[in-house]
């Protein structure tokens, strides 16, 4: 769902787009320098501001590649309270590296996770400190033209395609849609569980897919709720679309697009209230009180507070959350699925790129000029 914004912002969008186009022209003409590295670098990004599912796709790639290669993930660490290059370890907090990198580092303790707003410096530091690294996943790096990735994956939301949006600040686009041609793969995220061949052709035309690009669809996979804190007793939740659980749920979200999760909760539980906060929201004591008050107002006898995995990272910072709220806080992990058995094809494409590219080649550049 696209936000309705004032038409008076449209002239600003034109000026913003002009600046972005000049910048991209200067990089394309090699007037502005872009650095390549002799190691496979996979960029996961979008041209829409938030909500396309970068984190679960980054985690999917990390989980796939860690079985065969030494993996590093480099992010800028959005809304962290630090600066410069930081390598994640067990001593680093959300304030040090940001919620998403912290989540990835805890989920995959055997891979390298680092943050740096300067992506070139970040890659250099990773290779200096972790010379055994075999592949670097660049999280949210599509607009960082100072670094040329070897392989680019561009995400766009099924329900709000980039081609149906406008440039910031009138819309949500970070750059004009034609710049999607820098990507090797385009993934339409949050798709239905099945996509017909006809639908694939329609979407390929809608997003203006270039001949050298590969198009995939992914859907969200919701797992069973997990306690935010270490509860001794875990409630046996179930998902059954034909029969809702007789529970009241307060859904707490601080993400860009919470609506797919909200709909999922409404389908599976009898009573739902949604407390929506801004993306990457830093929770306060007043927020905790607001959640507790909303919980008390639910009519259901059995009631819980659900949140996202990313929000759970920040809520854990409140060690003094009192009972009963503490034991009633759960987060819902998510993953991705590939409709129509495209998973194997996608996996092979990614693994073969890393295996065959000992240096950081522009695979699709060769395709464009062959």
Secondary structure, 3 states (H helix, E strand, C coil): CCCCCCHHHHHHHHHHHHHHHHHHHHHHCCCCCCECCCCEEEEEEECECCCCCHHHHHHHHHHHHCCCCCEEEEECCCCCCCCCCEECCCCCCHHHHCHHHHHHHHHCCCCEEEECCCHHHHHHHHHHHCCCCCEEEEECCCCCCCECCCEEEEEEECCECHHHCCECCCCCECCCHHHHHHCCEEEEECCCCCCCHHHHHHHHHHCCCCCCCEEEECEEEECCCEECCCCCCCCCCCCCCCCCEEEEEEEEECCCCCHHHHHHHHHHEEEEEEEECCCCCCCCHHHHHHHHHHHHHCCCCCEEEEEEHHHHHHHCCCCCCCCCHHHHEEEECEEEECHHHCHHHHHHHHHHHHHHCCCCCCHHHHHHHC
